[in-house]
Amino acid sequence: PKRNTKYKHIMVIGMLSVSSYLGLCLFLCWNSSSHVLITALSSSTTKTSLDISKIRAISFDVTGTLLATKEPVIKSYHDAAIWAQLPTLPTHNDFKSGFGSAFRERCIESPCFGGVEGISGREWWIATVRRVLDFALQNSGENNTNNNERYYTEEEFQRYFRRVYQHFGSPAGYMVLEDAESLLSTIETRASSSSSKELILGITSNTPIRHMESILPMLDNLHDKFSWFTCSQEVGHEKPAGEIFDDAYQKAKFWLDDPDLKKDEILHIGDSYTCDYCGAKAYGFQALLLDRSDHPSVTAYQDWLKAPDYDGKSLEDVERNTITSLEEVACLLMLSN
């Protein structure tokens, strides 16, 4: 799918607010000789509207926030077609256009990776990959699905699909983003300090169950860093809907053993203005928008979803709560001690 240029425009403006302040702050945080300056900064009013002192749990989006594909999705689909020795090979551009159209259609007609329809994630992906291939072949002028003619046999498709599905279920498919590793490491260090209050982490993501049960564990046991796992396929609702955030909220209450936990004691961080920032704020969480618009490994998806309203919604509010690196969150947490 194409990058959301409107979103990118808004986020670039945001770089001038939180990032400009925290960029200096982050440098000072890692410089032990700057303790006096850190103290001075922590006593001043930051440009973000977060109330860091309240935060007892942090909710993370996954794809585009913590993880990214190791290579462009389109390259993986094209390489799989070469490996499977399909009789007709669409070009890279054919796959690019085909994937964009097919993924959008499938997400709209069968939301939450089959969670609403009641099918398995694998079944959802079979239908989606088949449509990607059909659209790519149509773009190349080699396929006529209107007459139920396909330029591949079922055996050939199954060979191709398995290669695609295996790739995105293996360590070759995903990587942990560098700033995510840095933030999670900082939080672990912070937790080891007896003076730090308890802080739990969780996942709230528009992803298939496979991400929670297979992808995170295979990435150096990344799942061990989180207490709760909320995904759209399992819940049957996707961000920005309140139901998926409510699932995360209930799980946070359990892990903190606090039935009276306030919604604004949870901070949600994600790279989607609509799904993560507006969705979380509308539900009652605090939120930070992670601007990945210039990151070479991150592509914006689900740009057709409508952003919900929330109290105080404005361009200024978005600007004040936009970051460009998760390391900025690490700095905020260090200053809150």
Secondary structure as UniProt FT lines:
FT   HELIX           5..14
FT   HELIX           15..19
FT   HELIX           20..29
FT   HELIX           32..34
FT   HELIX           35..43
FT   HELIX           52..54
FT   STRAND          57..60
FT   TURN            64..66
FT   STRAND          67..69
FT   HELIX           73..83
FT   TURN            84..85
FT   HELIX           92..109
FT   HELIX           112..114
FT   TURN            115..118
FT   HELIX           121..140
FT   HELIX           145..147
FT   HELIX           154..167
FT   TURN            168..169
FT   TURN            171..173
FT   STRAND          174..176
FT   HELIX           178..191
FT   TURN            194..195
FT   STRAND          200..205
FT   HELIX           209..210
FT   HELIX           211..215
FT   HELIX           216..218
FT   TURN            219..220
FT   HELIX           222..225
FT   STRAND          228..231
FT   HELIX           232..235
FT   TURN            239..240
FT   HELIX           242..256
FT   TURN            259..260
FT   HELIX           263..265
FT   STRAND          266..270
FT   HELIX           273..278
FT   HELIX           279..283
FT   STRAND          286..290
FT   TURN            293..294
FT   TURN            296..297
FT   TURN            303..304
FT   TURN            311..312
FT   HELIX           315..320
FT   STRAND          322..323
FT   HELIX           327..335
//
